[in-house]
Amino acid sequence: MDTALHDRFEAATKAATALPNRPDNETMLRLYALFKQARAGDVAGNRPGMFDMVGRAKYDAWAALKGMSPETAMQAYVDLVAALGG
């Protein structure tokens, strides 16, 4: 794995927690999904039930990235955080 990319990703994860404004829900889901894809790879487990709407939205956002490499997810995360001012 590219060490420089990993370092930028780690810096972006810290910057994401200190963004000047909270992103909208769609952007938050994108950040979550990219983070999970970068750290854990493809989604695993069962989709949460219909009464767990937040869990289901997170699962679906992550599942949409199935097949994306961790490196690609890291770079997309870094780019998104930078675009948000982080």
PDB file with SEQRES, HELIX, SHEET and CRYST1 records, atoms N, CA, C and O in Angstrom:
SEQRES   1 A   86  MET ASP THR ALA LEU HIS ASP ARG PHE GLU ALA ALA THR          
SEQRES   2 A   86  LYS ALA ALA THR ALA LEU PRO ASN ARG PRO ASP ASN GLU          
SEQRES   3 A   86  THR MET LEU ARG LEU TYR ALA LEU PHE LYS GLN ALA ARG          
SEQRES   4 A   86  ALA GLY ASP VAL ALA GLY ASN ARG PRO GLY MET PHE ASP          
SEQRES   5 A   86  MET VAL GLY ARG ALA LYS TYR ASP ALA TRP ALA ALA LEU          
SEQRES   6 A   86  LYS GLY MET SER PRO GLU THR ALA MET GLN ALA TYR VAL          
SEQRES   7 A   86  ASP LEU VAL ALA ALA LEU GLY GLY                              
HELIX    1 AA1 THR A    3  ALA A   16  1                                  14    
HELIX    2 AA2 ASN A   25  ALA A   40  1                                  16    
HELIX    3 AA3 MET A   53  ALA A   63  1                                  11    
HELIX    4 AA4 PRO A   70  ALA A   83  1                                  14    
CRYST1    1.000    1.000    1.000  90.00  90.00  90.00 P 1           1          
ATOM      1  N   MET A   1       0.849  -1.186   0.000  1.00  0.00           N  
ATOM      2  CA  MET A   1       0.000   0.000   0.000  1.00  0.00           C  
ATOM      3  C   MET A   1       0.888   1.240   0.000  1.00  0.00           C  
ATOM      4  O   MET A   1       1.965   1.239   0.597  1.00  0.00           O  
ATOM      5  N   ASP A   2       0.447   2.265  -0.651  1.00  0.00           N  
ATOM      6  CA  ASP A   2       1.156   3.532  -0.739  1.00  0.00           C  
ATOM      7  C   ASP A   2       1.156   4.217   0.633  1.00  0.00           C  
ATOM      8  O   ASP A   2       0.105   4.602   1.144  1.00  0.00           O  
ATOM      9  N   THR A   3       2.329   4.360   1.212  1.00  0.00           N  
ATOM     10  CA  THR A   3       2.449   4.946   2.549  1.00  0.00           C  
ATOM     11  C   THR A   3       1.981   6.395   2.568  1.00  0.00           C  
ATOM     12  O   THR A   3       1.326   6.823   3.518  1.00  0.00           O  
ATOM     13  N   ALA A   4       2.314   7.156   1.519  1.00  0.00           N  
ATOM     14  CA  ALA A   4       1.895   8.549   1.455  1.00  0.00           C  
ATOM     15  C   ALA A   4       0.368   8.656   1.420  1.00  0.00           C  
ATOM     16  O   ALA A   4      -0.212   9.516   2.084  1.00  0.00           O  
ATOM     17  N   LEU A   5      -0.271   7.791   0.653  1.00  0.00           N  
ATOM     18  CA  LEU A   5      -1.736   7.789   0.595  1.00  0.00           C  
ATOM     19  C   LEU A   5      -2.315   7.443   1.958  1.00  0.00           C  
ATOM     20  O   LEU A   5      -3.270   8.074   2.412  1.00  0.00           O  
ATOM     21  N   HIS A   6      -1.741   6.447   2.605  1.00  0.00           N  
ATOM     22  CA  HIS A   6      -2.214   6.061   3.935  1.00  0.00           C  
ATOM     23  C   HIS A   6      -2.081   7.229   4.911  1.00  0.00           C  
ATOM     24  O   HIS A   6      -2.986   7.461   5.713  1.00  0.00           O  
ATOM     25  N   ASP A   7      -0.992   7.956   4.858  1.00  0.00           N  
ATOM     26  CA  ASP A   7      -0.790   9.112   5.737  1.00  0.00           C  
ATOM     27  C   ASP A   7      -1.808  10.215   5.438  1.00  0.00           C  
ATOM     28  O   ASP A   7      -2.348  10.833   6.355  1.00  0.00           O  
ATOM     29  N   ARG A   8      -2.066  10.460   4.143  1.00  0.00           N  
ATOM     30  CA  ARG A   8      -3.074  11.472   3.777  1.00  0.00           C  
ATOM     31  C   ARG A   8      -4.460  11.048   4.250  1.00  0.00           C  
ATOM     32  O   ARG A   8      -5.255  11.876   4.696  1.00  0.00           O  
ATOM     33  N   PHE A   9      -4.742   9.744   4.147  1.00  0.00           N  
ATOM     34  CA  PHE A   9      -6.035   9.222   4.599  1.00  0.00           C  
ATOM     35  C   PHE A   9      -6.183   9.422   6.106  1.00  0.00           C  
ATOM     36  O   PHE A   9      -7.229   9.877   6.569  1.00  0.00           O  
ATOM     37  N   GLU A  10      -5.167   9.091   6.860  1.00  0.00           N  
ATOM     38  CA  GLU A  10      -5.221   9.262   8.316  1.00  0.00           C  
ATOM     39  C   GLU A  10      -5.407  10.732   8.679  1.00  0.00           C  
ATOM     40  O   GLU A  10      -6.168  11.052   9.593  1.00  0.00           O  
ATOM     41  N   ALA A  11      -4.725  11.618   7.979  1.00  0.00           N  
ATOM     42  CA  ALA A  11      -4.886  13.053   8.221  1.00  0.00           C  
ATOM     43  C   ALA A  11      -6.304  13.503   7.881  1.00  0.00           C  
ATOM     44  O   ALA A  11      -6.886  14.328   8.586  1.00  0.00           O  
ATOM     45  N   ALA A  12      -6.855  12.960   6.804  1.00  0.00           N  
ATOM     46  CA  ALA A  12      -8.224  13.322   6.401  1.00  0.00           C  
ATOM     47  C   ALA A  12      -9.249  12.827   7.409  1.00  0.00           C  
ATOM     48  O   ALA A  12     -10.259  13.493   7.636  1.00  0.00           O  
ATOM     49  N   THR A  13      -9.007  11.659   8.024  1.00  0.00           N  
ATOM     50  CA  THR A  13      -9.961  11.171   9.026  1.00  0.00           C  
ATOM     51  C   THR A  13      -9.998  12.104  10.221  1.00  0.00           C  
ATOM     52  O   THR A  13     -11.055  12.317  10.814  1.00  0.00           O  
ATOM     53  N   LYS A  14      -8.852  12.661  10.577  1.00  0.00           N  
ATOM     54  CA  LYS A  14      -8.811  13.627  11.684  1.00  0.00           C  
ATOM     55  C   LYS A  14      -9.479  14.943  11.263  1.00  0.00           C  
ATOM     56  O   LYS A  14     -10.242  15.535  12.027  1.00  0.00           O  
ATOM     57  N   ALA A  15      -9.183  15.384  10.051  1.00  0.00           N  
ATOM     58  CA  ALA A  15      -9.763  16.627   9.537  1.00  0.00           C  
ATOM     59  C   ALA A  15     -11.280  16.538   9.410  1.00  0.00           C  
ATOM     60  O   ALA A  15     -11.981  17.532   9.597  1.00  0.00           O  
ATOM     61  N   ALA A  16     -11.785  15.352   9.093  1.00  0.00           N  
ATOM     62  CA  ALA A  16     -13.231  15.174   8.921  1.00  0.00           C  
ATOM     63  C   ALA A  16     -13.982  15.418  10.223  1.00  0.00           C  
ATOM     64  O   ALA A  16     -15.132  15.858  10.206  1.00  0.00           O  
ATOM     65  N   THR A  17     -13.341  15.138  11.342  1.00  0.00           N  
ATOM     66  CA  THR A  17     -14.007  15.368  12.628  1.00  0.00           C  
ATOM     67  C   THR A  17     -13.977  16.836  13.035  1.00  0.00           C  
ATOM     68  O   THR A  17     -14.660  17.234  13.979  1.00  0.00           O  
ATOM     69  N   ALA A  18     -13.191  17.643  12.327  1.00  0.00           N  
ATOM     70  CA  ALA A  18     -13.070  19.056  12.672  1.00  0.00           C  
ATOM     71  C   ALA A  18     -13.536  19.970  11.542  1.00  0.00           C  
ATOM     72  O   ALA A  18     -13.101  21.118  11.458  1.00  0.00           O  
ATOM     73  N   LEU A  19     -14.403  19.481  10.687  1.00  0.00           N  
ATOM     74  CA  LEU A  19     -14.915  20.304   9.590  1.00  0.00           C  
ATOM     75  C   LEU A  19     -15.651  21.519  10.145  1.00  0.00           C  
ATOM     76  O   LEU A  19     -16.309  21.420  11.180  1.00  0.00           O  
ATOM     77  N   PRO A  20     -15.548  22.654   9.474  1.00  0.00           N  
ATOM     78  CA  PRO A  20     -16.211  23.867   9.982  1.00  0.00           C  
ATOM     79  C   PRO A  20     -17.739  23.749  10.039  1.00  0.00           C  
ATOM     80  O   PRO A  20     -18.375  24.315  10.928  1.00  0.00           O  
ATOM     81  N   ASN A  21     -18.316  23.021   9.099  1.00  0.00           N  
ATOM     82  CA  ASN A  21     -19.766  22.818   9.071  1.00  0.00           C  
ATOM     83  C   ASN A  21     -20.047  21.334   8.891  1.00  0.00           C  
ATOM     84  O   ASN A  21     -19.317  20.638   8.185  1.00  0.00           O  
ATOM     85  N   ARG A  22     -21.113  20.850   9.536  1.00  0.00           N  
ATOM     86  CA  ARG A  22     -21.492  19.446   9.381  1.00  0.00           C  
ATOM     87  C   ARG A  22     -22.064  19.256   7.990  1.00  0.00           C  
ATOM     88  O   ARG A  22     -22.983  19.970   7.590  1.00  0.00           O  
ATOM     89  N   PRO A  23     -21.525  18.295   7.250  1.00  0.00           N  
ATOM     90  CA  PRO A  23     -22.053  18.027   5.909  1.00  0.00           C  
ATOM     91  C   PRO A  23     -23.492  17.499   5.965  1.00  0.00           C  
ATOM     92  O   PRO A  23     -23.959  17.045   7.010  1.00  0.00           O  
ATOM     93  N   ASP A  24     -24.177  17.568   4.829  1.00  0.00           N  
ATOM     94  CA  ASP A  24     -25.536  17.035   4.753  1.00  0.00           C  
ATOM     95  C   ASP A  24     -25.489  15.512   4.894  1.00  0.00           C  
ATOM     96  O   ASP A  24     -24.424  14.902   4.805  1.00  0.00           O  
ATOM     97  N   ASN A  25     -26.644  14.918   5.113  1.00  0.00           N  
ATOM     98  CA  ASN A  25     -26.724  13.476   5.369  1.00  0.00           C  
ATOM     99  C   ASN A  25     -26.161  12.633   4.231  1.00  0.00           C  
ATOM    100  O   ASN A  25     -25.510  11.618   4.477  1.00  0.00           O  
ATOM    101  N   GLU A  26     -26.402  13.039   3.009  1.00  0.00           N  
ATOM    102  CA  GLU A  26     -25.904  12.283   1.854  1.00  0.00           C  
ATOM    103  C   GLU A  26     -24.370  12.270   1.840  1.00  0.00           C  
ATOM    104  O   GLU A  26     -23.752  11.244   1.553  1.00  0.00           O  
ATOM    105  N   THR A  27     -23.774  13.405   2.149  1.00  0.00           N  
ATOM    106  CA  THR A  27     -22.315  13.495   2.194  1.00  0.00           C  
ATOM    107  C   THR A  27     -21.771  12.704   3.372  1.00  0.00           C  
ATOM    108  O   THR A  27     -20.727  12.061   3.256  1.00  0.00           O  
ATOM    109  N   MET A  28     -22.460  12.741   4.494  1.00  0.00           N  
ATOM    110  CA  MET A  28     -22.030  11.963   5.663  1.00  0.00           C  
ATOM    111  C   MET A  28     -22.049  10.467   5.339  1.00  0.00           C  
ATOM    112  O   MET A  28     -21.142   9.734   5.733  1.00  0.00           O  
ATOM    113  N   LEU A  29     -23.081  10.017   4.620  1.00  0.00           N  
ATOM    114  CA  LEU A  29     -23.141   8.612   4.212  1.00  0.00           C  
ATOM    115  C   LEU A  29     -21.995   8.270   3.267  1.00  0.00           C  
ATOM    116  O   LEU A  29     -21.420   7.184   3.354  1.00  0.00           O  
ATOM    117  N   ARG A  30     -21.667   9.175   2.381  1.00  0.00           N  
ATOM    118  CA  ARG A  30     -20.553   8.946   1.447  1.00  0.00           C  
ATOM    119  C   ARG A  30     -19.235   8.839   2.215  1.00  0.00           C  
ATOM    120  O   ARG A  30     -18.421   7.959   1.936  1.00  0.00           O  
ATOM    121  N   LEU A  31     -19.028   9.742   3.188  1.00  0.00           N  
ATOM    122  CA  LEU A  31     -17.826   9.676   4.015  1.00  0.00           C  
ATOM    123  C   LEU A  31     -17.747   8.350   4.760  1.00  0.00           C  
ATOM    124  O   LEU A  31     -16.697   7.709   4.802  1.00  0.00           O  
ATOM    125  N   TYR A  32     -18.863   7.953   5.343  1.00  0.00           N  
ATOM    126  CA  TYR A  32     -18.916   6.692   6.087  1.00  0.00           C  
ATOM    127  C   TYR A  32     -18.568   5.515   5.179  1.00  0.00           C  
ATOM    128  O   TYR A  32     -17.739   4.675   5.530  1.00  0.00           O  
ATOM    129  N   ALA A  33     -19.199   5.463   4.022  1.00  0.00           N  
ATOM    130  CA  ALA A  33     -19.004   4.343   3.112  1.00  0.00           C  
ATOM    131  C   ALA A  33     -17.565   4.277   2.615  1.00  0.00           C  
ATOM    132  O   ALA A  33     -16.977   3.197   2.557  1.00  0.00           O  
ATOM    133  N   LEU A  34     -17.002   5.413   2.259  1.00  0.00           N  
ATOM    134  CA  LEU A  34     -15.619   5.427   1.792  1.00  0.00           C  
ATOM    135  C   LEU A  34     -14.664   5.004   2.901  1.00  0.00           C  
ATOM    136  O   LEU A  34     -13.714   4.258   2.661  1.00  0.00           O  
ATOM    137  N   PHE A  35     -14.918   5.484   4.118  1.00  0.00           N  
ATOM    138  CA  PHE A  35     -14.082   5.108   5.257  1.00  0.00           C  
ATOM    139  C   PHE A  35     -14.128   3.598   5.481  1.00  0.00           C  
ATOM    140  O   PHE A  35     -13.086   2.958   5.624  1.00  0.00           O  
ATOM    141  N   LYS A  36     -15.324   3.033   5.511  1.00  0.00           N  
ATOM    142  CA  LYS A  36     -15.483   1.599   5.751  1.00  0.00           C  
ATOM    143  C   LYS A  36     -14.852   0.781   4.619  1.00  0.00           C  
ATOM    144  O   LYS A  36     -14.215  -0.240   4.875  1.00  0.00           O  
ATOM    145  N   GLN A  37     -15.026   1.221   3.386  1.00  0.00           N  
ATOM    146  CA  GLN A  37     -14.453   0.502   2.251  1.00  0.00           C  
ATOM    147  C   GLN A  37     -12.929   0.533   2.322  1.00  0.00           C  
ATOM    148  O   GLN A  37     -12.268  -0.463   2.026  1.00  0.00           O  
ATOM    149  N   ALA A  38     -12.377   1.675   2.715  1.00  0.00           N  
ATOM    150  CA  ALA A  38     -10.922   1.806   2.827  1.00  0.00           C  
ATOM    151  C   ALA A  38     -10.369   0.946   3.951  1.00  0.00           C  
ATOM    152  O   ALA A  38      -9.312   0.333   3.804  1.00  0.00           O  
ATOM    153  N   ARG A  39     -11.074   0.895   5.068  1.00  0.00           N  
ATOM    154  CA  ARG A  39     -10.580   0.168   6.236  1.00  0.00           C  
ATOM    155  C   ARG A  39     -10.932  -1.321   6.227  1.00  0.00           C  
ATOM    156  O   ARG A  39     -10.106  -2.149   6.611  1.00  0.00           O  
ATOM    157  N   ALA A  40     -12.137  -1.669   5.798  1.00  0.00           N  
ATOM    158  CA  ALA A  40     -12.611  -3.052   5.949  1.00  0.00           C  
ATOM    159  C   ALA A  40     -12.851  -3.775   4.625  1.00  0.00           C  
ATOM    160  O   ALA A  40     -13.061  -4.988   4.617  1.00  0.00           O  
ATOM    161  N   GLY A  41     -12.822  -3.057   3.519  1.00  0.00           N  
ATOM    162  CA  GLY A  41     -13.121  -3.695   2.233  1.00  0.00           C  
ATOM    163  C   GLY A  41     -14.623  -3.806   2.020  1.00  0.00           C  
ATOM    164  O   GLY A  41     -15.397  -3.039   2.593  1.00  0.00           O  
ATOM    165  N   ASP A  42     -15.030  -4.757   1.200  1.00  0.00           N  
ATOM    166  CA  ASP A  42     -16.446  -4.905   0.863  1.00  0.00           C  
ATOM    167  C   ASP A  42     -17.309  -5.187   2.094  1.00  0.00           C  
ATOM    168  O   ASP A  42     -16.878  -5.824   3.055  1.00  0.00           O  
ATOM    169  N   VAL A  43     -18.535  -4.689   2.025  1.00  0.00           N  
ATOM    170  CA  VAL A  43     -19.489  -4.876   3.114  1.00  0.00           C  
ATOM    171  C   VAL A  43     -19.717  -6.369   3.373  1.00  0.00           C  
ATOM    172  O   VAL A  43     -19.710  -7.186   2.452  1.00  0.00           O  
ATOM    173  N   ALA A  44     -19.914  -6.692   4.629  1.00  0.00           N  
ATOM    174  CA  ALA A  44     -20.177  -8.077   5.024  1.00  0.00           C  
ATOM    175  C   ALA A  44     -21.374  -8.091   5.967  1.00  0.00           C  
ATOM    176  O   ALA A  44     -21.749  -7.060   6.525  1.00  0.00           O  
ATOM    177  N   GLY A  45     -21.957  -9.243   6.135  1.00  0.00           N  
ATOM    178  CA  GLY A  45     -23.086  -9.370   7.049  1.00  0.00           C  
ATOM    179  C   GLY A  45     -24.407  -9.087   6.368  1.00  0.00           C  
ATOM    180  O   GLY A  45     -24.477  -8.805   5.172  1.00  0.00           O  
ATOM    181  N   ASN A  46     -25.432  -9.169   7.158  1.00  0.00           N  
ATOM    182  CA  ASN A  46     -26.784  -8.967   6.648  1.00  0.00           C  
ATOM    183  C   ASN A  46     -27.191  -7.505   6.717  1.00  0.00           C  
ATOM    184  O   ASN A  46     -26.751  -6.758   7.591  1.00  0.00           O  
ATOM    185  N   ARG A  47     -28.030  -7.119   5.789  1.00  0.00           N  
ATOM    186  CA  ARG A  47     -28.576  -5.767   5.774  1.00  0.00           C  
ATOM    187  C   ARG A  47     -29.486  -5.604   6.989  1.00  0.00           C  
ATOM    188  O   ARG A  47     -30.301  -6.484   7.267  1.00  0.00           O  
ATOM    189  N   PRO A  48     -29.359  -4.484   7.724  1.00  0.00           N  
ATOM    190  CA  PRO A  48     -30.221  -4.274   8.890  1.00  0.00           C  
ATOM    191  C   PRO A  48     -31.703  -4.282   8.504  1.00  0.00           C  
ATOM    192  O   PRO A  48     -32.067  -4.031   7.355  1.00  0.00           O  
ATOM    193  N   GLY A  49     -32.527  -4.571   9.479  1.00  0.00           N  
ATOM    194  CA  GLY A  49     -33.966  -4.650   9.258  1.00  0.00           C  
ATOM    195  C   GLY A  49     -34.589  -3.308   8.938  1.00  0.00           C  
ATOM    196  O   GLY A  49     -33.959  -2.259   9.075  1.00  0.00           O  
ATOM    197  N   MET A  50     -35.839  -3.363   8.509  1.00  0.00           N  
ATOM    198  CA  MET A  50     -36.523  -2.151   8.051  1.00  0.00           C  
ATOM    199  C   MET A  50     -36.758  -1.114   9.137  1.00  0.00           C  
ATOM    200  O   MET A  50     -37.033   0.044   8.821  1.00  0.00           O  
ATOM    201  N   PHE A  51     -36.660  -1.491  10.404  1.00  0.00           N  
ATOM    202  CA  PHE A  51     -36.877  -0.528  11.477  1.00  0.00           C  
ATOM    203  C   PHE A  51     -35.588   0.189  11.871  1.00  0.00           C  
ATOM    204  O   PHE A  51     -35.626   1.154  12.635  1.00  0.00           O  
ATOM    205  N   ASP A  52     -34.466  -0.266  11.365  1.00  0.00           N  
ATOM    206  CA  ASP A  52     -33.175   0.381  11.610  1.00  0.00           C  
ATOM    207  C   ASP A  52     -32.815   1.185  10.370  1.00  0.00           C  
ATOM    208  O   ASP A  52     -31.965   0.781   9.577  1.00  0.00           O  
ATOM    209  N   MET A  53     -33.474   2.332  10.214  1.00  0.00           N  
ATOM    210  CA  MET A  53     -33.303   3.119   8.996  1.00  0.00           C  
ATOM    211  C   MET A  53     -31.896   3.668   8.843  1.00  0.00           C  
ATOM    212  O   MET A  53     -31.363   3.698   7.734  1.00  0.00           O  
ATOM    213  N   VAL A  54     -31.286   4.102   9.933  1.00  0.00           N  
ATOM    214  CA  VAL A  54     -29.925   4.639   9.865  1.00  0.00           C  
ATOM    215  C   VAL A  54     -28.943   3.530   9.498  1.00  0.00           C  
ATOM    216  O   VAL A  54     -28.110   3.700   8.608  1.00  0.00           O  
ATOM    217  N   GLY A  55     -29.044   2.408  10.178  1.00  0.00           N  
ATOM    218  CA  GLY A  55     -28.175   1.289   9.870  1.00  0.00           C  
ATOM    219  C   GLY A  55     -28.330   0.805   8.451  1.00  0.00           C  
ATOM    220  O   GLY A  55     -27.358   0.428   7.797  1.00  0.00           O  
ATOM    221  N   ARG A  56     -29.546   0.819   7.987  1.00  0.00           N  
ATOM    222  CA  ARG A  56     -29.836   0.379   6.623  1.00  0.00           C  
ATOM    223  C   ARG A  56     -29.239   1.339   5.599  1.00  0.00           C  
ATOM    224  O   ARG A  56     -28.690   0.909   4.585  1.00  0.00           O  
ATOM    225  N   ALA A  57     -29.349   2.641   5.866  1.00  0.00           N  
ATOM    226  CA  ALA A  57     -28.776   3.642   4.958  1.00  0.00           C  
ATOM    227  C   ALA A  57     -27.256   3.508   4.907  1.00  0.00           C  
ATOM    228  O   ALA A  57     -26.656   3.603   3.837  1.00  0.00           O  
ATOM    229  N   LYS A  58     -26.640   3.289   6.059  1.00  0.00           N  
ATOM    230  CA  LYS A  58     -25.184   3.106   6.102  1.00  0.00           C  
ATOM    231  C   LYS A  58     -24.779   1.852   5.333  1.00  0.00           C  
ATOM    232  O   LYS A  58     -23.836   1.878   4.543  1.00  0.00           O  
ATOM    233  N   TYR A  59     -25.487   0.771   5.565  1.00  0.00           N  
ATOM    234  CA  TYR A  59     -25.197  -0.490   4.887  1.00  0.00           C  
ATOM    235  C   TYR A  59     -25.312  -0.311   3.374  1.00  0.00           C  
ATOM    236  O   TYR A  59     -24.435  -0.741   2.625  1.00  0.00           O  
ATOM    237  N   ASP A  60     -26.384   0.318   2.934  1.00  0.00           N  
ATOM    238  CA  ASP A  60     -26.614   0.500   1.500  1.00  0.00           C  
ATOM    239  C   ASP A  60     -25.535   1.377   0.867  1.00  0.00           C  
ATOM    240  O   ASP A  60     -25.077   1.099  -0.241  1.00  0.00           O  
ATOM    241  N   ALA A  61     -25.129   2.436   1.569  1.00  0.00           N  
ATOM    242  CA  ALA A  61     -24.084   3.314   1.045  1.00  0.00           C  
ATOM    243  C   ALA A  61     -22.771   2.553   0.905  1.00  0.00           C  
ATOM    244  O   ALA A  61     -22.070   2.700  -0.097  1.00  0.00           O  
ATOM    245  N   TRP A  62     -22.437   1.745   1.902  1.00  0.00           N  
ATOM    246  CA  TRP A  62     -21.219   0.960   1.857  1.00  0.00           C  
ATOM    247  C   TRP A  62     -21.308  -0.122   0.779  1.00  0.00           C  
ATOM    248  O   TRP A  62     -20.350  -0.339   0.038  1.00  0.00           O  
ATOM    249  N   ALA A  63     -22.450  -0.798   0.691  1.00  0.00           N  
ATOM    250  CA  ALA A  63     -22.635  -1.870  -0.300  1.00  0.00           C  
ATOM    251  C   ALA A  63     -22.513  -1.330  -1.728  1.00  0.00           C  
ATOM    252  O   ALA A  63     -22.106  -2.060  -2.631  1.00  0.00           O  
ATOM    253  N   ALA A  64     -22.859  -0.074  -1.934  1.00  0.00           N  
ATOM    254  CA  ALA A  64     -22.772   0.526  -3.265  1.00  0.00           C  
ATOM    255  C   ALA A  64     -21.321   0.631  -3.740  1.00  0.00           C  
ATOM    256  O   ALA A  64     -21.074   0.800  -4.934  1.00  0.00           O  
ATOM    257  N   LEU A  65     -20.371   0.535  -2.824  1.00  0.00           N  
ATOM    258  CA  LEU A  65     -18.960   0.637  -3.180  1.00  0.00           C  
ATOM    259  C   LEU A  65     -18.296  -0.727  -3.358  1.00  0.00           C  
ATOM    260  O   LEU A  65     -17.077  -0.812  -3.505  1.00  0.00           O  
ATOM    261  N   LYS A  66     -19.090  -1.785  -3.344  1.00  0.00           N  
ATOM    262  CA  LYS A  66     -18.544  -3.143  -3.455  1.00  0.00           C  
ATOM    263  C   LYS A  66     -17.628  -3.249  -4.673  1.00  0.00           C  
ATOM    264  O   LYS A  66     -17.987  -2.841  -5.777  1.00  0.00           O  
ATOM    265  N   GLY A  67     -16.446  -3.803  -4.446  1.00  0.00           N  
ATOM    266  CA  GLY A  67     -15.477  -3.976  -5.512  1.00  0.00           C  
ATOM    267  C   GLY A  67     -14.467  -2.849  -5.622  1.00  0.00           C  
ATOM    268  O   GLY A  67     -13.451  -3.004  -6.299  1.00  0.00           O  
ATOM    269  N   MET A  68     -14.721  -1.717  -4.974  1.00  0.00           N  
ATOM    270  CA  MET A  68     -13.772  -0.603  -4.999  1.00  0.00           C  
ATOM    271  C   MET A  68     -12.561  -0.981  -4.148  1.00  0.00           C  
ATOM    272  O   MET A  68     -12.713  -1.492  -3.039  1.00  0.00           O  
ATOM    273  N   SER A  69     -11.387  -0.734  -4.658  1.00  0.00           N  
ATOM    274  CA  SER A  69     -10.181  -1.079  -3.907  1.00  0.00           C  
ATOM    275  C   SER A  69     -10.030  -0.145  -2.698  1.00  0.00           C  
ATOM    276  O   SER A  69     -10.494   0.994  -2.733  1.00  0.00           O  
ATOM    277  N   PRO A  70      -9.390  -0.620  -1.647  1.00  0.00           N  
ATOM    278  CA  PRO A  70      -9.156   0.243  -0.478  1.00  0.00           C  
ATOM    279  C   PRO A  70      -8.386   1.514  -0.848  1.00  0.00           C  
ATOM    280  O   PRO A  70      -8.665   2.585  -0.310  1.00  0.00           O  
ATOM    281  N   GLU A  71      -7.436   1.402  -1.749  1.00  0.00           N  
ATOM    282  CA  GLU A  71      -6.655   2.578  -2.157  1.00  0.00           C  
ATOM    283  C   GLU A  71      -7.528   3.612  -2.869  1.00  0.00           C  
ATOM    284  O   GLU A  71      -7.397   4.813  -2.632  1.00  0.00           O  
ATOM    285  N   THR A  72      -8.401   3.147  -3.726  1.00  0.00           N  
ATOM    286  CA  THR A  72      -9.310   4.060  -4.428  1.00  0.00           C  
ATOM    287  C   THR A  72     -10.255   4.725  -3.434  1.00  0.00           C  
ATOM    288  O   THR A  72     -10.533   5.919  -3.543  1.00  0.00           O  
ATOM    289  N   ALA A  73     -10.749   3.957  -2.468  1.00  0.00           N  
ATOM    290  CA  ALA A  73     -11.637   4.512  -1.441  1.00  0.00           C  
ATOM    291  C   ALA A  73     -10.903   5.541  -0.592  1.00  0.00           C  
ATOM    292  O   ALA A  73     -11.462   6.585  -0.258  1.00  0.00           O  
ATOM    293  N   MET A  74      -9.657   5.251  -0.244  1.00  0.00           N  
ATOM    294  CA  MET A  74      -8.860   6.208   0.536  1.00  0.00           C  
ATOM    295  C   MET A  74      -8.700   7.517  -0.219  1.00  0.00           C  
ATOM    296  O   MET A  74      -8.897   8.593   0.344  1.00  0.00           O  
ATOM    297  N   GLN A  75      -8.341   7.424  -1.502  1.00  0.00           N  
ATOM    298  CA  GLN A  75      -8.141   8.648  -2.285  1.00  0.00           C  
ATOM    299  C   GLN A  75      -9.443   9.428  -2.426  1.00  0.00           C  
ATOM    300  O   GLN A  75      -9.436  10.655  -2.329  1.00  0.00           O  
ATOM    301  N   ALA A  76     -10.553   8.744  -2.652  1.00  0.00           N  
ATOM    302  CA  ALA A  76     -11.847   9.416  -2.758  1.00  0.00           C  
ATOM    303  C   ALA A  76     -12.219  10.091  -1.439  1.00  0.00           C  
ATOM    304  O   ALA A  76     -12.780  11.187  -1.438  1.00  0.00           O  
ATOM    305  N   TYR A  77     -11.908   9.440  -0.320  1.00  0.00           N  
ATOM    306  CA  TYR A  77     -12.184  10.011   1.001  1.00  0.00           C  
ATOM    307  C   TYR A  77     -11.356  11.272   1.201  1.00  0.00           C  
ATOM    308  O   TYR A  77     -11.880  12.303   1.625  1.00  0.00           O  
ATOM    309  N   VAL A  78     -10.065  11.192   0.895  1.00  0.00           N  
ATOM    310  CA  VAL A  78      -9.169  12.344   1.030  1.00  0.00           C  
ATOM    311  C   VAL A  78      -9.692  13.508   0.175  1.00  0.00           C  
ATOM    312  O   VAL A  78      -9.746  14.645   0.642  1.00  0.00           O  
ATOM    313  N   ASP A  79     -10.074  13.221  -1.074  1.00  0.00           N  
ATOM    314  CA  ASP A  79     -10.566  14.255  -1.976  1.00  0.00           C  
ATOM    315  C   ASP A  79     -11.866  14.877  -1.458  1.00  0.00           C  
ATOM    316  O   ASP A  79     -12.047  16.092  -1.538  1.00  0.00           O  
ATOM    317  N   LEU A  80     -12.761  14.055  -0.931  1.00  0.00           N  
ATOM    318  CA  LEU A  80     -14.037  14.573  -0.433  1.00  0.00           C  
ATOM    319  C   LEU A  80     -13.835  15.445   0.795  1.00  0.00           C  
ATOM    320  O   LEU A  80     -14.444  16.509   0.902  1.00  0.00           O  
ATOM    321  N   VAL A  81     -13.000  15.018   1.713  1.00  0.00           N  
ATOM    322  CA  VAL A  81     -12.732  15.828   2.912  1.00  0.00           C  
ATOM    323  C   VAL A  81     -12.103  17.161   2.505  1.00  0.00           C  
ATOM    324  O   VAL A  81     -12.463  18.207   3.046  1.00  0.00           O  
ATOM    325  N   ALA A  82     -11.171  17.129   1.560  1.00  0.00           N  
ATOM    326  CA  ALA A  82     -10.547  18.367   1.094  1.00  0.00           C  
ATOM    327  C   ALA A  82     -11.587  19.302   0.465  1.00  0.00           C  
ATOM    328  O   ALA A  82     -11.546  20.512   0.689  1.00  0.00           O  
ATOM    329  N   ALA A  83     -12.506  18.753  -0.311  1.00  0.00           N  
ATOM    330  CA  ALA A  83     -13.558  19.559  -0.941  1.00  0.00           C  
ATOM    331  C   ALA A  83     -14.491  20.181   0.105  1.00  0.00           C  
ATOM    332  O   ALA A  83     -15.090  21.231  -0.129  1.00  0.00           O  
ATOM    333  N   LEU A  84     -14.601  19.520   1.256  1.00  0.00           N  
ATOM    334  CA  LEU A  84     -15.464  20.032   2.328  1.00  0.00           C  
ATOM    335  C   LEU A  84     -14.751  21.051   3.206  1.00  0.00           C  
ATOM    336  O   LEU A  84     -15.346  21.600   4.134  1.00  0.00           O  
ATOM    337  N   GLY A  85     -13.487  21.302   2.917  1.00  0.00           N  
ATOM    338  CA  GLY A  85     -12.741  22.301   3.671  1.00  0.00           C  
ATOM    339  C   GLY A  85     -11.909  21.716   4.792  1.00  0.00           C  
ATOM    340  O   GLY A  85     -11.484  22.437   5.695  1.00  0.00           O  
ATOM    341  N   GLY A  86     -11.673  20.408   4.742  1.00  0.00           N  
ATOM    342  CA  GLY A  86     -10.906  19.762   5.788  1.00  0.00           C  
ATOM    343  C   GLY A  86      -9.467  19.554   5.438  1.00  0.00           C  
ATOM    344  O   GLY A  86      -8.707  19.015   6.243  1.00  0.00           O  
TER     345      GLY A  86                                                      
END                                                                             
